[in-house]
Amino acid sequence: MAPEISKNYSKEKIFEELGFSAFLLLFFFIINTGLSTVFGYYPEATYGFKSGISFGNITLPQYSVFPFAVFLAFRKGLLDKKPLYLAVSIVGLFLVMLTLRRMVMALSLLAVLTVMVELLNFKQLKQFALYGFVFGIVILIVVKTTGFSDQLVERIEGRNLEEKELEGEGRVLELGLLYKDLFVYYEYDPWFGYGPLSSGGNYGKKIFGNRPMHTDLGYFIHGFGFFGLFLYLGMVSSVFYRAWKRCESRADWILLIYTGLCFVAFFLVGSPKLPLLPVYMFMTIGVLFGKKQLKNEQIRMNRLVLN
């Protein structure tokens, strides 16, 4: 639906609204984190941490929207030269790095680098160097004058991230169990799956208890079979194909590539079954479907002349 909605508005209007919503999301994330930390509010003790930075009642799946929030707010801050947007996006980025959601951390960093690459051309080389220098100074100040680095090291050690290997990841083991269910034990039909929204406790002889499938790949194969997986990928591919056909500038290509990388990453690693992430994802790509402001303005001027 996002491309169809976007056709009614200009690219500038869509980007304006998305940037503002991303700013609000990060702003309230920062406020929530600050208040939770000041008052020592650790409701769920995420990953066992009961000291330092607290993110309050934000659940783990909700973190997945932050890469798009950082991308949109940081991009608007740079392109429109809005210091408040830049400040909120950078502070939000540092807080995201403390969530220890590895995919969210990586994609949030990629968001900042992607926006910086958008400025990397001969016409804006001086601006790119200036922003890069300022961003580097900010990072240095934060690392040297705050407890950010200590918090990050403490949390990495607390989660034993250095000892985790790919083969031991539950997401990888899930796919192996799913393969055995389909092609070794013949538990359910590989074409149509077990049934929608029913992966929890219904695969791998309940080795993982009631844990649902984490990867979208496993989720769709288990719930809808390969037929459902092909339909879903066909639907998403059609949106990206239509967006690709509408790319007219370097900025359009960069936005499309970043959104595509995020989709692939979340599809393979797993995305939350919440509406906020797909809404942000497809509304971001919906920017490419917006009307051209100059063309609309020219039509309006022609009508005035004719009248």
Secondary structure, 3 states (H helix, E strand, C coil): CHHHHHCCCEHHHHHHHHHHHHHHHHHHHHHHHHHHHHCCCCCCCHHHCCCCCCCCCCCHHHHHHHHHHHHHHHHHHHHCCCHHHHHHHHHHHHHHHCCCCHHHHHHHHHHHHHHHHHCCCHHHHHHHHHHHHHHHHHHHHHHHHCCHHHHHHHHHHHHCHHHCCHHHCHHHHHHHHHHHHHHCCCCCCCCCCCCCCCCCCCCHHHCCCCCCCCCHHHHHHHHHHHHHHHHHHHHHHHHHHHHHHCCCCHHHHHHHHHHHHHHHHHHHHCCCCCCHHHHHHHHHHHHHHCECHHHHHHHHHHHHHHC
